[in-house]
Amino acid sequence: MRKFLSGAITAASIFGLTGAASAQPAMAPAKQNSCFFVSQFQSWKAPDDKTMFIRVGVNKFYRLDMAGSCPALKGISPHLITTFRGSSSVCSRLDWDLKVVRSPGGAPEACIVKEMTALTPEEAAAIPKKFKP
């Protein structure tokens, strides 16, 4: 058994398998300033039932991609209900607890955020005017 293991280790080093992990590129650093305070959240608009754009402060924008369809986003007069627990900052999709009411007096529908992406100024400028919060 010992002979087989030493042969396998030798073969791995010959074929470069032992250095494979170190040869992988480093992960890209997370975008800086991707967090914001709850009090900075200004407005939102949804181009479809799976995407929401939000404005934070004067000129910072984020795209929230939903885990599934959230039809309430495209309701008659949708109203967003947000609940933030713990920290007063939002840094990732896990910080969102969204519910949307389609019309006044309607029942709230949960919308699960799959991904939260801070948009670059160029990406924000590319949002169609009718969907820009």
KAGI-V662379 format. One record per run of one state. SS is the DSSP state (h for helix, s for strand, l for the rest). FROM is the first residue (numbers start at 1). TO is the last residue. Records with the same first field share a line. If there is no record, write none. Layout:
SS = FROM-TO + FROM-TO
This chain:
l = 1-1 + 15-19 + 24-35 + 49-50 + 57-59 + 67-70 + 75-78 + 83-88 + 91-92 + 96-97 + 102-108 + 112-112 + 119-120 + 126-128 + 132-133
h = 2-14 + 20-23 + 38-40 + 71-74 + 93-95 + 121-125 + 129-131
s = 36-37 + 41-48 + 51-56 + 60-66 + 79-82 + 89-90 + 98-101 + 109-111 + 113-118
